[in-house]
Amino acid sequence: DGCFGGRNALIRAWMAGRISEAAIEKEIRAQFDTLLEKGITPDHMDSHQHAHAIPLVTKAINNVAREKDVPVRVLRPFLQRPGWKRVVKAAFLNWITTRTNREEKSNAVSNMMLASIFSTGLSPSVEAYSELLSACPGDVIELMVHPADVDADHEALTRISDVSRQDYEVLSSSKWSEFQRNCGHDFVTFSDFS
């Protein structure tokens, strides 16, 4: 029907052998080429909800990334508010991505940590991001944000509309600009690693 199932549907299809690497690679390439056609040059590749941690997707995304000479983001989740489900998920993501990328000899670029407001239980604010970044170990921390100016017509498309709107407001504020200048962190993009 032209729509994607969710990450869980993808995992079930992969485990049941109902989806091919070629089909995933075709979709990744089509999305990448669509961005280029629209004048957007990606500085890295990754996936929604870390779907590229699934080995079949990892192989497909790495094939396209090598072809396009673009790095792939590797997951290294940081748990600010660990619960057993989050700990298991983080351990699994770390294990599967390390293993699969080693097997693939990919051109993966890795942050030392992936930090997200979702792991804090806090709402997006300069203070919350400051707290999150200061708690993270490591020198290279990826701050995962989902900024969007969500209009009423698109409100129901995602369950994180409120967080996306708050991210947008925080990250476009003068207070955030001041924080970036004074916090002691360098804010860079993946193209700075290439």
N, C-alpha and C positions, 0 to 999 in steps of 0.2 A: 504493500500500500504506500510505499515511499517514506514510511516513518520508521524510525529506529525503535527497537524494544529497549528496555533499560539495560544497565550493566548486568543485572542478574540474569536477564534473558540471554544476553551474550555469553555469559559463563555457562549457562545450561546448554546452549547450542554448541559451544566449544567442547564441553565434556561429552555430549552425545554424538559428536562428530558430524553435526549438521551444518557446519559452516567451514568454508575453506580459507586458507591463507590468501589465495588468489583473489577471492571476493573482498576480503578485508583490505588487501593491498589496493585493489581497484578503487574502493571507496576513499581510502586515505589519499591516493593520488588525485582523485577527482576533487576532493575538498581543497587540497593544496593548490591545484591548478586554478580553481575558482578564486582563491584568494589572490593569486598572481594576476589573474584577469581583472580583478577589481583594484589593482594597484597596491595591494598589501603584500609586502615581502616578509614572511615569517622569519624570526631569528632563532627559532627552535620549534620542535614538535613535541606535543604531549597529547593527553586525551582527557575527556570529561570523566570525572570520578575515577581517575587512575585506571581506566580500562586497558591502557597499554601495559599494565602489569601482567595481563593474561598472556601466557607464552605465545599463542598463535598471533595475537595482536602485536606483541613485541617484535616478532619476526617480520611481520608485514610492515610495521612502522619503521623498523630499522632498514628494510630494503628500500623504501621510498626515501628515507632520510639520507642514505648513502647516495642514491641517485641524484637527489636535489642538493647534496652537500650541506645539510642542515643538521645540527646536533639534536639529540633527543634528550628530554629531561628525565632524569632518574629520580625515583622516589626515595626519600629518607625522612619519613614522618617524625615530627617531634611531638611528644605527648605532654601537654601542659596539665591536662586534667584526665589522667589515666583511669579508665575503668577496665574490667577484664576484656570486654569486647574490643575496645580501642587498642589495648595492648596486643591482643591476638591479631587484629587486623594489621597493625603496624609491623609486627614481627613477620607476618606472612608477606606483606608488601616488600619489606626489606629483603627477605630471603628469596622470593621469586624473582624480583627484578635483578638482584645481584647475580643469581644463578643464570637466568636467561640471557642477560647482557654479556656475561662472561662467555657463555656458549656462542653467542652471536658475534662476539668481538665487535661490538657496535661502536659507533661514534658518539656514544652517550656522554652528555655533560652532566655532572652531578653537583648538586648543592650538598652541603654537609647536613642540612636540616631543612625540612619543610614545615613552616610555621603557619598556622591558620587560626583565625578568630574562632572557628568552630570548635577548636580543641580547648578553648578557655571558658566557655559558658558566658562570655561577656558580649555585649553589643559593640559593634565597631565604633571606635573613638580614637583620637590621638593617644589618649592615656592608655587605652586597652592595647593598642599596637606597641606602644612604648614598653609596657609591662611584658608583653609577649616576646618582643625582641631581646629584652634584657635577660629573660629567663633561658633563652636558647643557647646551648653550647655550640662551639664551632665557629669557624671564620666566615663561612659562606652559608647564609641562611636565605632560603627562598620564602618570601612572604606571600602567601597565597591570598589573593583578594578577588572579588567578583564585582567590580564596580559597574553599575548600569543605572541609567536614568529610565526607569521602567514606567511606561505609560499604561493607562487603564486597559487598553486593548491587549497588552501582553502580560498583564499581572498574573494570570492563571497559568502561564506556560512553565513556571518554575516555582518550587516551594521556597526559594530563597530570595524572592523579590524584595522583601523588607530589608534583608541584610545587604543585598546588592545596592539598593537605594542609599542605605546608610554608608556603605563603602564609598559610593560615588560622592556623597556629600563630604565625607571626611577627607578623601584623597584629593578633592578639588578645592579644599579650604586653604586659606592663608595660614591657619594654625598648623596644618600638615606641612606646608612649605617651610615654615619656621622650624618645625620639628626636624625635617630632613637636613636643614642647614646646621643644626646645633646638637644632634643626638650622638654624633661620633660614628655613625654608620655611613658607608658609601652605598648609595642606591644605584644599581646598575641593571642592565638587561642581559639576556643570554648572549647577545651579539658581543658583549664585552668579554666573554669567555672564549670566543672562537679565535 
